[in-house]
């Protein structure tokens, strides 16, 4: 019986860590997007410099 109870508490902890990850997701996603945009801008500006 204690085995089952142990499993349930482990699952609960696991679910909670997932909830925390999901809550952080927008922030994470935002920083990734910002980095990609910055890289795209840099590449674009660099390309223009080479052409002109």
N, CA, C, O and CB atoms as a CASP TS submission, in Angstrom:
PFRMAT TS
TARGET T0000
AUTHOR 0000-0000-0000
METHOD Language model
MODEL 1
PARENT N/A
ATOM      1  N   UNK     1       0.826  -1.206   0.000  1.00  0.00           N
ATOM      2  CA  UNK     1       0.000   0.000   0.000  1.00  0.00           C
ATOM      3  C   UNK     1       0.866   1.264   0.000  1.00  0.00           C
ATOM      4  O   UNK     1       0.547   2.241  -0.677  1.00  0.00           O
ATOM      5  CB  UNK     1      -0.937   0.002   1.217  1.00  0.00           C
ATOM      6  N   UNK     2       1.939   1.237   0.749  1.00  0.00           N
ATOM      7  CA  UNK     2       2.782   2.432   0.802  1.00  0.00           C
ATOM      8  C   UNK     2       3.412   2.710  -0.567  1.00  0.00           C
ATOM      9  O   UNK     2       3.706   3.856  -0.903  1.00  0.00           O
ATOM     10  CB  UNK     2       3.883   2.270   1.875  1.00  0.00           C
ATOM     11  N   UNK     3       3.612   1.652  -1.344  1.00  0.00           N
ATOM     12  CA  UNK     3       4.155   1.828  -2.691  1.00  0.00           C
ATOM     13  C   UNK     3       3.218   2.682  -3.548  1.00  0.00           C
ATOM     14  O   UNK     3       3.651   3.605  -4.239  1.00  0.00           O
ATOM     15  CB  UNK     3       4.387   0.459  -3.359  1.00  0.00           C
ATOM     16  N   UNK     4       1.943   2.355  -3.488  1.00  0.00           N
ATOM     17  CA  UNK     4       0.965   3.115  -4.271  1.00  0.00           C
ATOM     18  C   UNK     4       0.941   4.569  -3.821  1.00  0.00           C
ATOM     19  O   UNK     4       0.909   5.484  -4.644  1.00  0.00           O
ATOM     20  CB  UNK     4      -0.441   2.493  -4.139  1.00  0.00           C
ATOM     21  N   UNK     5       0.958   4.770  -2.514  1.00  0.00           N
ATOM     22  CA  UNK     5       0.923   6.136  -1.999  1.00  0.00           C
ATOM     23  C   UNK     5       2.170   6.898  -2.458  1.00  0.00           C
ATOM     24  O   UNK     5       2.096   8.078  -2.803  1.00  0.00           O
ATOM     25  CB  UNK     5       0.823   6.135  -0.451  1.00  0.00           C
ATOM     26  N   UNK     6       3.300   6.215  -2.457  1.00  0.00           N
ATOM     27  CA  UNK     6       4.540   6.835  -2.915  1.00  0.00           C
ATOM     28  C   UNK     6       4.424   7.281  -4.366  1.00  0.00           C
ATOM     29  O   UNK     6       4.801   8.398  -4.720  1.00  0.00           O
ATOM     30  CB  UNK     6       5.714   5.866  -2.755  1.00  0.00           C
ATOM     31  N   UNK     7       3.903   6.399  -5.190  1.00  0.00           N
ATOM     32  CA  UNK     7       3.743   6.719  -6.606  1.00  0.00           C
ATOM     33  C   UNK     7       2.864   7.932  -6.803  1.00  0.00           C
ATOM     34  O   UNK     7       3.154   8.785  -7.642  1.00  0.00           O
ATOM     35  CB  UNK     7       3.162   5.538  -7.355  1.00  0.00           C
ATOM     36  N   UNK     8       1.793   8.016  -6.036  1.00  0.00           N
ATOM     37  CA  UNK     8       0.877   9.142  -6.194  1.00  0.00           C
ATOM     38  C   UNK     8       1.569  10.454  -5.844  1.00  0.00           C
ATOM     39  O   UNK     8       1.389  11.452  -6.542  1.00  0.00           O
ATOM     40  CB  UNK     8      -0.367   8.949  -5.319  1.00  0.00           C
ATOM     41  N   UNK     9       2.347  10.466  -4.784  1.00  0.00           N
ATOM     42  CA  UNK     9       3.016  11.711  -4.407  1.00  0.00           C
ATOM     43  C   UNK     9       4.088  12.066  -5.438  1.00  0.00           C
ATOM     44  O   UNK     9       4.309  13.243  -5.721  1.00  0.00           O
ATOM     45  CB  UNK     9       3.642  11.590  -2.996  1.00  0.00           C
ATOM     46  N   UNK    10       4.753  11.058  -5.999  1.00  0.00           N
ATOM     47  CA  UNK    10       5.733  11.322  -7.051  1.00  0.00           C
ATOM     48  C   UNK    10       5.064  11.935  -8.272  1.00  0.00           C
ATOM     49  O   UNK    10       5.565  12.894  -8.860  1.00  0.00           O
ATOM     50  CB  UNK    10       6.464  10.033  -7.442  1.00  0.00           C
ATOM     51  N   UNK    11       3.925  11.363  -8.640  1.00  0.00           N
ATOM     52  CA  UNK    11       3.191  11.907  -9.782  1.00  0.00           C
ATOM     53  C   UNK    11       2.769  13.339  -9.516  1.00  0.00           C
ATOM     54  O   UNK    11       2.813  14.188 -10.407  1.00  0.00           O
ATOM     55  CB  UNK    11       1.965  11.046 -10.095  1.00  0.00           C
ATOM     56  N   UNK    12       2.364  13.597  -8.296  1.00  0.00           N
ATOM     57  CA  UNK    12       1.922  14.947  -7.953  1.00  0.00           C
ATOM     58  C   UNK    12       3.081  15.934  -8.107  1.00  0.00           C
ATOM     59  O   UNK    12       2.915  17.013  -8.676  1.00  0.00           O
ATOM     60  CB  UNK    12       1.364  14.987  -6.509  1.00  0.00           C
ATOM     61  N   UNK    13       4.239  15.559  -7.603  1.00  0.00           N
ATOM     62  CA  UNK    13       5.405  16.434  -7.722  1.00  0.00           C
ATOM     63  C   UNK    13       5.741  16.654  -9.193  1.00  0.00           C
ATOM     64  O   UNK    13       6.069  17.765  -9.611  1.00  0.00           O
ATOM     65  CB  UNK    13       6.620  15.836  -6.973  1.00  0.00           C
ATOM     66  N   UNK    14       5.653  15.583  -9.960  1.00  0.00           N
ATOM     67  CA  UNK    14       5.957  15.671 -11.385  1.00  0.00           C
ATOM     68  C   UNK    14       4.984  16.624 -12.077  1.00  0.00           C
ATOM     69  O   UNK    14       5.391  17.472 -12.871  1.00  0.00           O
ATOM     70  CB  UNK    14       5.900  14.276 -12.038  1.00  0.00           C
ATOM     71  N   UNK    15       3.697  16.476 -11.768  1.00  0.00           N
ATOM     72  CA  UNK    15       2.694  17.356 -12.368  1.00  0.00           C
ATOM     73  C   UNK    15       2.952  18.807 -11.996  1.00  0.00           C
ATOM     74  O   UNK    15       2.791  19.702 -12.824  1.00  0.00           O
ATOM     75  CB  UNK    15       1.286  16.944 -11.930  1.00  0.00           C
ATOM     76  N   UNK    16       3.349  19.038 -10.765  1.00  0.00           N
ATOM     77  CA  UNK    16       3.583  20.421 -10.335  1.00  0.00           C
ATOM     78  C   UNK    16       4.766  21.024 -11.074  1.00  0.00           C
ATOM     79  O   UNK    16       4.721  22.193 -11.457  1.00  0.00           O
ATOM     80  CB  UNK    16       3.824  20.483  -8.821  1.00  0.00           C
ATOM     81  N   UNK    17       5.827  20.245 -11.281  1.00  0.00           N
ATOM     82  CA  UNK    17       6.967  20.795 -12.006  1.00  0.00           C
ATOM     83  C   UNK    17       6.571  21.108 -13.448  1.00  0.00           C
ATOM     84  O   UNK    17       7.047  22.079 -14.035  1.00  0.00           O
ATOM     85  CB  UNK    17       8.159  19.813 -11.974  1.00  0.00           C
ATOM     86  N   UNK    18       5.693  20.275 -14.011  1.00  0.00           N
ATOM     87  CA  UNK    18       5.218  20.563 -15.360  1.00  0.00           C
ATOM     88  C   UNK    18       4.417  21.853 -15.398  1.00  0.00           C
ATOM     89  O   UNK    18       4.541  22.645 -16.332  1.00  0.00           O
ATOM     90  CB  UNK    18       4.373  19.409 -15.884  1.00  0.00           C
ATOM     91  N   UNK    19       3.587  22.060 -14.366  1.00  0.00           N
ATOM     92  CA  UNK    19       2.810  23.300 -14.306  1.00  0.00           C
ATOM     93  C   UNK    19       3.745  24.503 -14.256  1.00  0.00           C
ATOM     94  O   UNK    19       3.490  25.521 -14.899  1.00  0.00           O
ATOM     95  CB  UNK    19       1.869  23.298 -13.079  1.00  0.00           C
ATOM     96  N   UNK    20       4.817  24.385 -13.498  1.00  0.00           N
ATOM     97  CA  UNK    20       5.770  25.492 -13.415  1.00  0.00           C
ATOM     98  C   UNK    20       6.397  25.752 -14.777  1.00  0.00           C
ATOM     99  O   UNK    20       6.564  26.902 -15.183  1.00  0.00           O
ATOM    100  CB  UNK    20       6.863  25.194 -12.371  1.00  0.00           C
ATOM    101  N   UNK    21       6.741  24.690 -15.474  1.00  0.00           N
ATOM    102  CA  UNK    21       7.322  24.850 -16.811  1.00  0.00           C
ATOM    103  C   UNK    21       6.333  25.545 -17.735  1.00  0.00           C
ATOM    104  O   UNK    21       6.699  26.442 -18.494  1.00  0.00           O
ATOM    105  CB  UNK    21       7.731  23.482 -17.398  1.00  0.00           C
ATOM    106  N   UNK    22       5.068  25.119 -17.660  1.00  0.00           N
ATOM    107  CA  UNK    22       4.050  25.729 -18.518  1.00  0.00           C
ATOM    108  C   UNK    22       3.874  27.203 -18.190  1.00  0.00           C
ATOM    109  O   UNK    22       3.657  28.019 -19.086  1.00  0.00           O
ATOM    110  CB  UNK    22       2.713  24.996 -18.372  1.00  0.00           C
ATOM    111  N   UNK    23       3.966  27.550 -16.916  1.00  0.00           N
ATOM    112  CA  UNK    23       3.836  28.958 -16.536  1.00  0.00           C
ATOM    113  C   UNK    23       5.005  29.770 -17.068  1.00  0.00           C
ATOM    114  O   UNK    23       4.844  30.937 -17.425  1.00  0.00           O
ATOM    115  CB  UNK    23       3.746  29.100 -15.012  1.00  0.00           C
ATOM    116  N   UNK    24       6.187  29.155 -17.123  1.00  0.00           N
ATOM    117  CA  UNK    24       7.368  29.860 -17.629  1.00  0.00           C
ATOM    118  C   UNK    24       7.406  29.907 -19.151  1.00  0.00           C
ATOM    119  O   UNK    24       8.166  30.679 -19.734  1.00  0.00           O
ATOM    120  CB  UNK    24       8.630  29.199 -17.109  1.00  0.00           C
ATOM    121  N   UNK    25       6.595  29.091 -19.784  1.00  0.00           N
ATOM    122  CA  UNK    25       6.651  28.939 -21.233  1.00  0.00           C
ATOM    123  C   UNK    25       6.549  30.260 -21.992  1.00  0.00           C
ATOM    124  O   UNK    25       7.382  30.507 -22.863  1.00  0.00           O
ATOM    125  CB  UNK    25       5.555  28.028 -21.679  1.00  0.00           C
ATOM    126  N   UNK    26       5.573  31.119 -21.707  1.00  0.00           N
ATOM    127  CA  UNK    26       5.486  32.377 -22.464  1.00  0.00           C
ATOM    128  C   UNK    26       6.773  33.191 -22.394  1.00  0.00           C
ATOM    129  O   UNK    26       7.221  33.752 -23.393  1.00  0.00           O
ATOM    130  CB  UNK    26       4.330  33.215 -21.948  1.00  0.00           C
ATOM    131  N   UNK    27       7.361  33.249 -21.197  1.00  0.00           N
ATOM    132  CA  UNK    27       8.609  34.008 -21.034  1.00  0.00           C
ATOM    133  C   UNK    27       9.698  33.403 -21.909  1.00  0.00           C
ATOM    134  O   UNK    27      10.391  34.108 -22.641  1.00  0.00           O
ATOM    135  CB  UNK    27       9.059  34.027 -19.547  1.00  0.00           C
ATOM    136  N   UNK    28       9.835  32.075 -21.818  1.00  0.00           N
ATOM    137  CA  UNK    28      10.849  31.366 -22.584  1.00  0.00           C
ATOM    138  C   UNK    28      10.649  31.603 -24.073  1.00  0.00           C
ATOM    139  O   UNK    28      11.584  31.936 -24.801  1.00  0.00           O
ATOM    140  CB  UNK    28      10.811  29.865 -22.271  1.00  0.00           C
ATOM    141  N   UNK    29       9.405  31.423 -24.507  1.00  0.00           N
ATOM    142  CA  UNK    29       9.064  31.570 -25.913  1.00  0.00           C
ATOM    143  C   UNK    29       9.399  32.979 -26.382  1.00  0.00           C
ATOM    144  O   UNK    29       9.913  33.173 -27.484  1.00  0.00           O
ATOM    145  CB  UNK    29       7.575  31.261 -26.149  1.00  0.00           C
ATOM    146  N   UNK    30       9.104  33.951 -25.539  1.00  0.00           N
ATOM    147  CA  UNK    30       9.332  35.349 -25.887  1.00  0.00           C
ATOM    148  C   UNK    30      10.823  35.613 -26.102  1.00  0.00           C
ATOM    149  O   UNK    30      11.203  36.253 -27.083  1.00  0.00           O
ATOM    150  CB  UNK    30       8.778  36.272 -24.789  1.00  0.00           C
ATOM    151  N   UNK    31      11.665  35.126 -25.193  1.00  0.00           N
ATOM    152  CA  UNK    31      13.096  35.385 -25.331  1.00  0.00           C
ATOM    153  C   UNK    31      13.642  34.697 -26.570  1.00  0.00           C
ATOM    154  O   UNK    31      14.507  35.247 -27.252  1.00  0.00           O
ATOM    155  CB  UNK    31      13.855  34.916 -24.084  1.00  0.00           C
ATOM    156  N   UNK    32      13.147  33.489 -26.874  1.00  0.00           N
ATOM    157  CA  UNK    32      13.604  32.793 -28.081  1.00  0.00           C
ATOM    158  C   UNK    32      13.232  33.604 -29.314  1.00  0.00           C
ATOM    159  O   UNK    32      14.049  33.783 -30.218  1.00  0.00           O
ATOM    160  CB  UNK    32      12.995  31.369 -28.165  1.00  0.00           C
ATOM    161  N   UNK    33      11.998  34.094 -29.348  1.00  0.00           N
ATOM    162  CA  UNK    33      11.555  34.891 -30.493  1.00  0.00           C
ATOM    163  C   UNK    33      12.399  36.151 -30.623  1.00  0.00           C
ATOM    164  O   UNK    33      12.792  36.524 -31.728  1.00  0.00           O
ATOM    165  CB  UNK    33      10.067  35.261 -30.355  1.00  0.00           C
ATOM    166  N   UNK    34      12.678  36.805 -29.506  1.00  0.00           N
ATOM    167  CA  UNK    34      13.474  38.035 -29.554  1.00  0.00           C
ATOM    168  C   UNK    34      14.860  37.751 -30.112  1.00  0.00           C
ATOM    169  O   UNK    34      15.383  38.530 -30.909  1.00  0.00           O
ATOM    170  CB  UNK    34      13.583  38.667 -28.156  1.00  0.00           C
ATOM    171  N   UNK    35      15.458  36.635 -29.693  1.00  0.00           N
ATOM    172  CA  UNK    35      16.788  36.285 -30.201  1.00  0.00           C
ATOM    173  C   UNK    35      16.739  36.044 -31.698  1.00  0.00           C
ATOM    174  O   UNK    35      17.613  36.500 -32.435  1.00  0.00           O
ATOM    175  CB  UNK    35      17.337  35.042 -29.483  1.00  0.00           C
ATOM    176  N   UNK    36      15.711  35.323 -32.151  1.00  0.00           N
ATOM    177  CA  UNK    36      15.596  35.038 -33.583  1.00  0.00           C
ATOM    178  C   UNK    36      15.419  36.330 -34.369  1.00  0.00           C
ATOM    179  O   UNK    36      16.018  36.500 -35.431  1.00  0.00           O
ATOM    180  CB  UNK    36      14.418  34.084 -33.854  1.00  0.00           C
ATOM    181  N   UNK    37      14.603  37.235 -33.854  1.00  0.00           N
ATOM    182  CA  UNK    37      14.389  38.512 -34.540  1.00  0.00           C
ATOM    183  C   UNK    37      15.686  39.301 -34.612  1.00  0.00           C
ATOM    184  O   UNK    37      16.017  39.871 -35.651  1.00  0.00           O
ATOM    185  CB  UNK    37      13.304  39.337 -33.826  1.00  0.00           C
ATOM    186  N   UNK    38      16.416  39.332 -33.510  1.00  0.00           N
ATOM    187  CA  UNK    38      17.675  40.067 -33.483  1.00  0.00           C
ATOM    188  C   UNK    38      18.648  39.482 -34.497  1.00  0.00           C
ATOM    189  O   UNK    38      19.325  40.220 -35.212  1.00  0.00           O
ATOM    190  CB  UNK    38      18.288  40.043 -32.073  1.00  0.00           C
ATOM    191  N   UNK    39      18.718  38.156 -34.560  1.00  0.00           N
ATOM    192  CA  UNK    39      19.609  37.512 -35.521  1.00  0.00           C
ATOM    193  C   UNK    39      19.187  37.805 -36.951  1.00  0.00           C
ATOM    194  O   UNK    39      20.028  38.046 -37.817  1.00  0.00           O
ATOM    195  CB  UNK    39      19.642  36.009 -35.288  1.00  0.00           C
ATOM    196  N   UNK    40      17.879  37.786 -37.195  1.00  0.00           N
ATOM    197  CA  UNK    40      17.380  38.066 -38.544  1.00  0.00           C
ATOM    198  C   UNK    40      17.727  39.498 -38.940  1.00  0.00           C
ATOM    199  O   UNK    40      18.143  39.748 -40.072  1.00  0.00           O
ATOM    200  CB  UNK    40      15.847  37.839 -38.621  1.00  0.00           C
ATOM    201  N   UNK    41      17.557  40.434 -38.015  1.00  0.00           N
ATOM    202  CA  UNK    41      17.888  41.836 -38.287  1.00  0.00           C
ATOM    203  C   UNK    41      19.367  41.979 -38.594  1.00  0.00           C
ATOM    204  O   UNK    41      19.750  42.669 -39.539  1.00  0.00           O
ATOM    205  CB  UNK    41      17.505  42.730 -37.095  1.00  0.00           C
ATOM    206  N   UNK    42      20.193  41.327 -37.796  1.00  0.00           N
ATOM    207  CA  UNK    42      21.629  41.420 -38.000  1.00  0.00           C
ATOM    208  C   UNK    42      22.012  40.859 -39.365  1.00  0.00           C
ATOM    209  O   UNK    42      22.810  41.451 -40.092  1.00  0.00           O
ATOM    210  CB  UNK    42      22.378  40.679 -36.889  1.00  0.00           C
ATOM    211  N   UNK    43      21.431  39.709 -39.700  1.00  0.00           N
ATOM    212  CA  UNK    43      21.737  39.089 -40.990  1.00  0.00           C
ATOM    213  C   UNK    43      21.295  40.006 -42.129  1.00  0.00           C
ATOM    214  O   UNK    43      22.006  40.168 -43.120  1.00  0.00           O
ATOM    215  CB  UNK    43      21.050  37.705 -41.112  1.00  0.00           C
ATOM    216  N   UNK    44      20.117  40.602 -41.976  1.00  0.00           N
ATOM    217  CA  UNK    44      19.571  41.488 -43.009  1.00  0.00           C
ATOM    218  C   UNK    44      20.470  42.707 -43.190  1.00  0.00           C
ATOM    219  O   UNK    44      20.802  43.080 -44.315  1.00  0.00           O
ATOM    220  CB  UNK    44      18.134  41.932 -42.646  1.00  0.00           C
ATOM    221  N   UNK    45      20.861  43.324 -42.077  1.00  0.00           N
ATOM    222  CA  UNK    45      21.723  44.507 -42.152  1.00  0.00           C
ATOM    223  C   UNK    45      23.071  44.134 -42.747  1.00  0.00           C
ATOM    224  O   UNK    45      23.621  44.874 -43.562  1.00  0.00           O
ATOM    225  CB  UNK    45      21.909  45.141 -40.758  1.00  0.00           C
ATOM    226  N   UNK    46      23.599  42.997 -42.342  1.00  0.00           N
ATOM    227  CA  UNK    46      24.884  42.549 -42.872  1.00  0.00           C
ATOM    228  C   UNK    46      24.814  42.330 -44.374  1.00  0.00           C
ATOM    229  O   UNK    46      25.740  42.687 -45.103  1.00  0.00           O
ATOM    230  CB  UNK    46      25.328  41.267 -42.179  1.00  0.00           C
ATOM    231  N   UNK    47      23.710  41.740 -44.838  1.00  0.00           N
ATOM    232  CA  UNK    47      23.542  41.465 -46.260  1.00  0.00           C
ATOM    233  C   UNK    47      23.485  42.779 -47.037  1.00  0.00           C
ATOM    234  O   UNK    47      24.075  42.898 -48.111  1.00  0.00           O
ATOM    235  CB  UNK    47      22.265  40.627 -46.510  1.00  0.00           C
ATOM    236  N   UNK    48      22.775  43.760 -46.491  1.00  0.00           N
ATOM    237  CA  UNK    48      22.660  45.051 -47.163  1.00  0.00           C
ATOM    238  C   UNK    48      24.016  45.734 -47.270  1.00  0.00           C
ATOM    239  O   UNK    48      24.334  46.360 -48.281  1.00  0.00           O
ATOM    240  CB  UNK    48      21.675  45.953 -46.420  1.00  0.00           C
ATOM    241  N   UNK    49      24.809  45.603 -46.209  1.00  0.00           N
ATOM    242  CA  UNK    49      26.131  46.230 -46.222  1.00  0.00           C
ATOM    243  C   UNK    49      26.987  45.631 -47.332  1.00  0.00           C
ATOM    244  O   UNK    49      27.697  46.345 -48.041  1.00  0.00           O
ATOM    245  CB  UNK    49      26.829  46.062 -44.855  1.00  0.00           C
ATOM    246  N   UNK    50      26.910  44.316 -47.470  1.00  0.00           N
ATOM    247  CA  UNK    50      27.726  43.638 -48.480  1.00  0.00           C
ATOM    248  C   UNK    50      27.305  44.069 -49.882  1.00  0.00           C
ATOM    249  O   UNK    50      28.148  44.277 -50.755  1.00  0.00           O
ATOM    250  CB  UNK    50      27.610  42.105 -48.334  1.00  0.00           C
ATOM    251  N   UNK    51      25.987  44.201 -50.093  1.00  0.00           N
ATOM    252  CA  UNK    51      25.497  44.512 -51.435  1.00  0.00           C
ATOM    253  C   UNK    51      25.805  45.947 -51.849  1.00  0.00           C
ATOM    254  O   UNK    51      26.133  46.197 -53.009  1.00  0.00           O
ATOM    255  CB  UNK    51      24.006  44.272 -51.508  1.00  0.00           C
ATOM    256  N   UNK    52      25.703  46.890 -50.916  1.00  0.00           N
ATOM    257  CA  UNK    52      25.853  48.294 -51.310  1.00  0.00           C
ATOM    258  C   UNK    52      27.302  48.738 -51.313  1.00  0.00           C
ATOM    259  O   UNK    52      27.594  49.894 -51.623  1.00  0.00           O
ATOM    260  CB  UNK    52      25.054  49.186 -50.385  1.00  0.00           C
TER
END
